């Protein structure tokens, strides 16, 4: 369903020689994501994403990874409207980090910060934020972007370990979802997996206690509850109501688990 570079067109490492005089003006719209129907999701995002997105698992690179389902057509994202605004309560970190991404070495030990050079906000007119200052040193902005992507990579590793555990416990099964279409009739969505409730309940007590202590059990029930959001996607596909629009943020101001408007605690 989703790949690590599905929204990127021309990924290139950020270097002083090539990008020393360039700036980035981050746009507020999600037009770049208008043709993707699912994106990878980190485990830490489950509680927030489950507010309006179905969370499922899909085969990826010899393992499984969670994804957020965004549409019912192959090349259509129901969460992005004609103006490029996000019509939902949560934006996955995969999209919030755009136009940046890490490229890893073959051994997976070294990561290089890259950017999609096709991104329209990349410019030589000084609009937005610089990557390097006049002395060729990384700017504070660049440092914040690196922090976000490093945090994302750390969450990715934890999410992969979480999914490996699900595979070891044989908790996942292939499932289907029935979606009502605008013109009538139904479409069956396939190619993803979900936790089998009966297998989960049948786990040894000690294993369940371990999963409870590590919050893995909570994540699984959040995932199962989120499957109800396929009904919401079905309504959206038929032109149903949507949540108020969200604007695209700057990757330098993001964190993995916060992709929507959060209420601030009162002190």
Secondary structure as GFF3:
##gff-version 3
##sequence-region A 1 267
A	DSSP	beta_strand	11	13	.	.	.	ID=ss1
A	DSSP	alpha_helix	16	19	.	.	.	ID=ss2
A	DSSP	beta_strand	23	24	.	.	.	ID=ss3
A	DSSP	three_ten_helix	31	33	.	.	.	ID=ss4
A	DSSP	beta_strand	38	40	.	.	.	ID=ss5
A	DSSP	three_ten_helix	43	45	.	.	.	ID=ss6
A	DSSP	alpha_helix	46	49	.	.	.	ID=ss7
A	DSSP	beta_strand	54	60	.	.	.	ID=ss8
A	DSSP	beta_strand	63	69	.	.	.	ID=ss9
A	DSSP	beta_strand	86	87	.	.	.	ID=ss10
A	DSSP	alpha_helix	93	96	.	.	.	ID=ss11
A	DSSP	beta_strand	100	104	.	.	.	ID=ss12
A	DSSP	beta_strand	111	116	.	.	.	ID=ss13
A	DSSP	beta_strand	122	123	.	.	.	ID=ss14
A	DSSP	beta_strand	129	130	.	.	.	ID=ss15
A	DSSP	alpha_helix	140	168	.	.	.	ID=ss16
A	DSSP	beta_strand	172	180	.	.	.	ID=ss17
A	DSSP	beta_strand	186	195	.	.	.	ID=ss18
A	DSSP	alpha_helix	197	201	.	.	.	ID=ss19
A	DSSP	alpha_helix	205	213	.	.	.	ID=ss20
A	DSSP	alpha_helix	216	226	.	.	.	ID=ss21
A	DSSP	alpha_helix	229	237	.	.	.	ID=ss22
A	DSSP	beta_strand	245	246	.	.	.	ID=ss23
A	DSSP	three_ten_helix	251	253	.	.	.	ID=ss24
###
